[in-house]
Every structure is written in structure tokens, then in C-alpha cells.
Amino acid sequence: MNLVQQLKWRYSAKRMNGSKIPKAKLDHILEAIRLAPSSMGLQPFQIMVVGDQAIREQIFAESCKQPQIRECSHLLIFNGWNTLTENQVDEYMENIANERQHDLSELMDFKTSILGALGHKSKSEIQSWSAMQIYIALGTAIDAAAMSEVDATPMEGFDKKAMDKLFDLEAKGLHSVVLLALGYRNEDEDFLAKVAKVRRKPEDIFEFI
Ligand SMILES: Cc1cc2nc3c(=O)[nH]c(=O)nc-3n(C[C@H](O)[C@H](O)[C@H](O)COP(=O)(O)O)c2cc1C
């Protein structure tokens, strides 16, 4: 099984069949997200993993009633940080110090460079920076799902203000960015299951210099 083969297999399922993903596959996808690269390694996001049907019904109502939200196994809500505080940077420094057996004092230059690059940014700049990191994690999750033969549908079609309110995200210093429905396609109900994949030609995308 290789990645390109699996990217041809995958599509953004609009209808899913309600079957649950085995825990090992869900864990594999979540671990891939955790291992995704991010700017300066800060991973400025939090991800809610919603298995609960009643909560997904509430999200469905705020998400253009997209059927895959109620028919998936788990719905991931990718939330970005609204601000970057010195505390968050300190936590990261402690994590590095623990994992790499450094003394915290050796990391002061790195901490200063992070705060120098991001510390003065406005809320909206931090929000768009954190969203960019989320899209890398989202792509990694989609690839990991494809390699596990799990269907994955990314979604921006939802009311972000309503989602933030539903989960009180502002109070947690977060904002919702994108959703990912994980589950299994319903081939009988989903017209997209049998249509050809549409992509621009390589020569229109790549320029070899
Ligand atoms: C960031 C992003 C947001 C998307 N939002 C939605 C959405 O709200 N609803 C939906 O059905 N598909 C959504 N899609 C799926 C795209 O329409 C789909 O990826 C594209 O048409 C290519 O088709 P494929 O993924 O089936 O190969 C989204 C995809 C991305 C990457």
C-alpha cells in the first residue's frame, strides 16, 4: 500500500454509514496529527474528538446540515490558539528540556527568538498563524486516514461563530478552524463514491526550473 494509491482511493465522503472506526485506527490518525510538523514546533492548536452522537447532532445544525457529521464515526474539531503567551512558550521549553535532557537556561535564546517573532503579533495574526499550522495537521490526518482505509472529509462549511459559542472556545483562548469527519463511506447513498477524481494537470501545477 503506498500513499499515492491511497490518495486515489480516498475522497471526501458526503455520506457515511455510521460504522465505528476501530480504536487502533483512530489512535493511529491522532498520533499522526500529534507528529505533524508545525512552525517552531509550537503546535498551537487543540483538537476535540467528538464521538458522542448527541453532540454531533448539535454540530450538524451549525454545519449546513452536512450528513457526514451525523453519519461519521468521530468528528475532529481543529481549534487554533487565539494568542501566544509567555506561559505557552515556557511550557514548550520545559517539554524540550525534558525530552532532550537540556537545562532550561540553554533554551533562553530559543525562547527569546520565538517571542521576538510572534510575541508582538495581534490576535488576528496569531489566529491566522495557528490556522496555518492546523492545515498541516489536517493534511497529515487525511493521509493517515487514507493509509488506514478510513474515509476522511475535511469541512470548512460550518458557522464558526456558532461553533465557538457551542464549546465556549473564546474563554479557552481558542477558535474553531476546520472539521474532519472520520468514518466509512456509504457507497449506495453517496453519488461522489463512484465519480472520477478531478485534479488539475501536473503541467498546470508544477514548474520545473
Ligand atoms: C479546507 C477544506 C474544506 C472543505 N470543506 C468541505 C465541506 O464543508 N463540505 C464538503 O462536503 N467537502 C468539503 N471539502 C472537500 C473538498 O470539496 C474536496 O476535498 C475536493 O472537492 C476534492 O475532492 P476529494 O477530496 O473528494 O478528492 C473541503 C476540503 C478542504 C481541503
PDBQT file of the ligand as one rigid body, heavy atoms in Angstrom, charges set to zero:
ROOT
HETATM    1  C1  LIG A 301     -10.201  23.002   3.747  1.00  0.00    +0.000 C 
HETATM    2  C2  LIG A 301     -11.280  22.189   3.088  1.00  0.00    +0.000 A 
HETATM    3  C3  LIG A 301     -12.615  22.448   3.350  1.00  0.00    +0.000 A 
HETATM    4  C4  LIG A 301     -13.615  21.638   2.793  1.00  0.00    +0.000 A 
HETATM    5  N1  LIG A 301     -14.938  21.840   3.150  1.00  0.00    +0.000 NA
HETATM    6  C5  LIG A 301     -15.861  20.939   2.750  1.00  0.00    +0.000 A 
HETATM    7  C6  LIG A 301     -17.182  20.973   3.266  1.00  0.00    +0.000 A 
HETATM    8  O1  LIG A 301     -17.547  21.813   4.080  1.00  0.00    +0.000 OA
HETATM    9  N2  LIG A 301     -18.055  20.021   2.849  1.00  0.00    +0.000 N 
HETATM   10  C7  LIG A 301     -17.689  19.033   1.975  1.00  0.00    +0.000 A 
HETATM   11  O2  LIG A 301     -18.521  18.176   1.649  1.00  0.00    +0.000 OA
HETATM   12  N3  LIG A 301     -16.445  18.966   1.469  1.00  0.00    +0.000 NA
HETATM   13  C8  LIG A 301     -15.520  19.877   1.854  1.00  0.00    +0.000 A 
HETATM   14  N4  LIG A 301     -14.248  19.795   1.377  1.00  0.00    +0.000 N 
HETATM   15  C9  LIG A 301     -13.889  18.715   0.439  1.00  0.00    +0.000 C 
HETATM   16  C10 LIG A 301     -13.493  19.233  -0.938  1.00  0.00    +0.000 C 
HETATM   17  O3  LIG A 301     -14.636  19.655  -1.630  1.00  0.00    +0.000 OA
HETATM   18  C11 LIG A 301     -12.751  18.112  -1.653  1.00  0.00    +0.000 C 
HETATM   19  O4  LIG A 301     -11.558  17.818  -0.963  1.00  0.00    +0.000 OA
HETATM   20  C12 LIG A 301     -12.406  18.457  -3.101  1.00  0.00    +0.000 C 
HETATM   21  O5  LIG A 301     -13.561  18.673  -3.865  1.00  0.00    +0.000 OA
HETATM   22  C13 LIG A 301     -11.575  17.351  -3.723  1.00  0.00    +0.000 C 
HETATM   23  O6  LIG A 301     -12.292  16.145  -3.703  1.00  0.00    +0.000 OA
HETATM   24  P1  LIG A 301     -11.840  14.834  -2.916  1.00  0.00    +0.000 P 
HETATM   25  O7  LIG A 301     -11.376  15.234  -1.545  1.00  0.00    +0.000 OA
HETATM   26  O8  LIG A 301     -13.097  14.018  -2.862  1.00  0.00    +0.000 OA
HETATM   27  O9  LIG A 301     -10.751  14.194  -3.693  1.00  0.00    +0.000 OA
HETATM   28  C14 LIG A 301     -13.253  20.599   1.907  1.00  0.00    +0.000 A 
HETATM   29  C15 LIG A 301     -11.895  20.360   1.641  1.00  0.00    +0.000 A 
HETATM   30  C16 LIG A 301     -10.921  21.123   2.230  1.00  0.00    +0.000 A 
HETATM   31  C17 LIG A 301      -9.470  20.775   1.982  1.00  0.00    +0.000 C 
ENDROOT
TORSDOF 0
